[in-house]
Amino acid sequence: MSILSNPIPDNERINSIDTMRGFAILGIFLTNMLAFHSPMLYLNPYVWWSTKSDQTIYSFIDFFVQASFYPLFALLFGFGLMIMRERSVAKGFNFTPIAIRRLSMLLVIGCIHAFFIWHGDILINYAILGLIALLFLGMSGKALLLTGILTYMIPNILYGLLYFLATLVTPTNDYYHHDEAIKSVEFYQNGTFWEITVQRFYDWSQVNLNSIETSLFLFFTIFPFLLIGAGISKLNVVRNNMQNKKAIKVLLLIFVIVGSLLKLLPFVVRNLFSEYIQDIFGGPLLAVSYALVIMLLMEKHSASLQMFQAVGKLAISNYLFQSIVATLIFYNYGLGLYSKISVGTGTLLAITIFLVQAYISTKWVQNYQYGPVEWIWRAVSYWKIPNWKKFTK
């Protein structure tokens, strides 16, 4: 176990994967920032933000960022899970108990994050769905890919048909909840820590436990990407990508064109169906496009992407740090700026915080093997206190 618990040597890490993680952390933060400083869960953004500049910046985020980076992060999570499994098997260790401890600890971290820091947590879902994914990791790479794609496409096409029918009878604005938005503003802006905690749990439950349909929707929009990521890892697609640069460029062109057209739908006709198609199909296609661009850039321009690589190596720590800093800025137990800033200011703030994270992460990985949260996570996974500092020769 001591051999397995050692960090993966730098020359064995897939740098493009760390870079994708770091890029995904930026994209997730830009998306999350809208919900950090406003009741994004309940509002119509084009009504809530009425200025031209806010609507323009929101439209930019909606097109290029929204619904793209969560799928990418889920795919990378599945990729990493398979890397762990294959490394364990190659060294003769039983992967299952290690993975169960690892995912159980992630669940604990996610619960602390969701219930005491920010309602928009993704770690709980990744932990639970990761445990289910363990049952599938023994499949071949092609079978994982096919299972993941079909598990995503079939239910979501059916959901899409239901949304199309819904647009025929229900106006889109009926799906926004202005009263809930006002209540959120009151609690996050003026509430005590306990009142904010109660509201935080309520918001989390609205996303995750509102109904059986909601839970199924989350399953079919996250779990398939874990399988797809695991399949890509098992097939060594990323390691072998430079042998197929022409094919990658063709795929990139197709994904960019189709993804962009789908993302544009709500800008042509805005209704529940077009917004669903934009997020569920357009978002992931752009996510894959971003991943392919990074794969191509890493061959000759890896130095210019090192800040993303450093952030990606400390992905969980950086993700949680963003939530802690943002909620301290916006909630009443901090600076109390909830619902008091523009979309532009929030976006600029997110970029500034990320650049600070990138600087700190770059310095950190020069001296330490893991981020603070990653160190705790690894200790629980392997029942062994890992060396934190890097050894110098």
Order of alpha helices (4+ residues) and beta strands (2+ residues): alpha-alpha-alpha-alpha-alpha-alpha-alpha-alpha-alpha-alpha-alpha-alpha-alpha-alpha-alpha-alpha-alpha-alpha
